[in-house]
């Protein structure tokens, strides 16, 4: 009976680059296999130019706090404190703007505010429908959607 030798799996390209260009990366890079890792959606990068810096900080904060069910419920005082804001009055406009752009939903119940963090596709679709994405931006977004195996965002009707 002939003996079959297994060919080792090819090392991922990014790992090869990391080893080549950053030989000490193992000591400083975050290991996503450990706890403490929350993924951010790749399509979020296509929203960056449409968000102010404070809006982006609040959105990322909510993403980082959200459970696998995309929901979180930190107090406004907690959010303001962790973001280094002077108070909650500075936070409310950003939350309202994120909600208006369909990036989050909020619901107040039982004396607490709940946040549902949306898939960035929802916000991108809203911006496209509202005519807030240029044709070039929409084309870039849709190229990324195709690369990710996702349905393209529909342009304004």
Secondary structure by P-SEA (a helix, b strand, c coil): cbbbbbccccccaaaaaaaaccccccccccccccccccccccccccccccccaaaaaaaaaaaaaccccccccccaaaaaaaaccccccccaaaaaaaaaaccbbbbbcccbbbbbbccaaaaaaaaaaaccccaaaaaaaaaaaaaaccccccccc
